[in-house]
Amino acid sequence: MGEQAVTGSGGTPAPEQAPDAGGEDAAAATGSPTPGPATAGMTADGTAAGEVEVPSAGMTADAGGATGPQSRTTDIVPGPGGVMTDEVGVVTGELTLRTDFADGQVSLHVQYKDADEWYAVTGGRASLGDAAALNAVHSIAVGLLHRPEG
């Protein structure tokens, strides 16, 4: 792709355009030098621009929501004492355990297998600094609560 000249009406060269707020005007207003206009990696003439650092642009869009709300579920059968819940007291029999992670907190909930209502496990909330540890926390909870032989 060859270089193209920008012309005004009638084939005359276009007048020089004033820089935008990110160019020389911004530098003059703030008193700090600006390396040039940010191009976001795009160019009009096909020539690659120099690298421009853009603060706070390091997003993790491909992280698959690793830090967002997540949950794990497993069917369990608790021992003879059942599982104590905040809402209804002790629940026994075939249950489903759900371990949730959201906002730096992990919490445990149980429901009667195939029921609609979930109940918070008493004492089943703690801080969790890394969502990557959710599988380990869920495995430990299953190991502690799943006691089919009593």
C-alpha positions in Angstrom: 0.0 0.0 0.0 1.5 3.3 -1.1 1.5 6.6 0.8 -1.4 8.8 0.2 -1.5 12.6 0.4 -4.4 14.3 2.1 -5.8 17.1 0.0 -8.5 19.7 0.6 -11.2 20.6 -1.9 -9.9 21.4 -5.4 -6.8 19.3 -5.0 -4.9 21.8 -2.8 -3.0 20.4 0.2 -5.2 20.1 3.3 -4.5 22.6 6.0 -2.4 21.4 9.0 -4.8 20.1 11.6 -4.6 21.1 15.3 -3.5 18.3 17.6 -6.1 16.7 19.8 -6.1 16.8 23.6 -3.6 13.9 23.7 -1.0 15.7 21.6 1.0 18.9 22.0 -1.9 20.9 23.4 -2.1 18.5 26.4 1.6 18.8 26.9 1.4 22.6 26.9 -1.5 22.6 29.3 0.1 20.2 31.8 3.7 21.3 31.4 4.8 17.7 30.8 6.2 16.5 27.5 4.1 14.0 25.5 5.8 11.4 23.3 3.2 11.9 20.6 -0.3 10.9 19.9 -1.3 7.4 21.0 -2.3 5.3 18.0 -3.7 2.2 19.7 -1.6 0.2 17.2 -3.4 1.6 14.1 -2.0 3.7 11.4 -3.5 5.4 8.3 -0.5 5.0 6.0 0.5 1.4 6.8 3.7 2.4 8.7 3.9 1.0 12.2 4.0 3.6 14.9 6.3 3.4 17.8 5.2 1.6 20.9 3.0 3.7 23.2 2.5 2.8 26.9 -1.2 3.0 27.9 -1.6 2.9 31.7 -4.4 0.6 33.0 -4.8 -1.1 29.7 -3.5 -4.5 30.9 -6.9 -6.3 30.9 -7.3 -10.0 31.4 -10.2 -10.5 29.0 -9.0 -14.0 28.1 -8.8 -15.1 31.8 -12.2 -16.7 31.4 -13.7 -14.9 34.5 -11.2 -16.6 36.8 -11.7 -13.9 39.4 -15.5 -13.7 39.0 -18.1 -15.7 40.9 -17.6 -19.4 40.6 -19.1 -22.5 42.3 -18.6 -26.3 42.6 -21.2 -28.9 43.5 -21.0 -32.5 44.7 -23.6 -34.9 46.0 -22.8 -36.1 49.6 -24.2 -38.2 52.4 -23.2 -36.7 55.8 -22.5 -38.8 58.9 -25.1 -39.4 61.6 -25.0 -35.8 62.9 -25.9 -34.3 59.5 -24.9 -30.8 58.5 -25.8 -27.8 60.6 -27.3 -24.9 58.6 -28.2 -21.3 59.5 -31.7 -21.4 58.2 -33.2 -24.8 59.2 -30.8 -26.4 61.7 -29.5 -29.9 60.9 -30.1 -31.5 57.5 -29.5 -35.2 56.9 -29.8 -37.7 54.1 -28.7 -37.3 50.5 -27.5 -33.7 50.0 -25.8 -31.6 47.4 -22.9 -29.5 48.6 -22.2 -26.2 46.8 -19.0 -24.2 47.4 -19.2 -20.6 46.1 -16.5 -18.1 45.5 -17.3 -14.4 45.1 -15.7 -11.1 46.2 -12.8 -12.8 47.9 -15.1 -15.0 50.1 -15.8 -18.7 49.9 -19.1 -20.1 51.3 -20.7 -23.5 51.7 -24.3 -24.3 51.0 -26.3 -27.6 51.1 -29.6 -28.6 49.7 -31.6 -31.8 49.8 -30.7 -33.7 46.7 -32.7 -32.4 43.7 -34.5 -29.8 45.9 -34.7 -26.1 45.0 -33.8 -24.5 48.4 -30.2 -23.9 49.4 -29.1 -23.5 53.1 -25.9 -21.8 54.3 -23.7 -24.2 56.2 -23.1 -22.9 59.7 -19.5 -21.6 60.0 -19.0 -22.3 56.3 -17.7 -18.9 55.2 -14.1 -17.7 55.0 -11.8 -15.3 53.1 -10.1 -16.8 50.0 -7.5 -14.7 48.4 -7.3 -16.6 45.1 -10.1 -18.2 43.1 -7.7 -20.8 41.9 -7.9 -22.4 45.4 -11.7 -23.0 45.0 -11.2 -26.6 43.9 -9.0 -27.4 46.9 -11.5 -25.8 49.3 -14.4 -27.7 47.8 -12.5 -31.0 48.0 -11.7 -30.5 51.7 -15.3 -29.6 52.4 -16.5 -32.8 50.6 -13.9 -34.8 52.5 -15.1 -33.5 55.8 -18.9 -33.7 55.2 -19.3 -36.8 53.0 -19.5 -39.7 55.4 -21.8 -42.4 53.9 -20.6 -45.1 56.3 -21.1 -42.9 59.3 
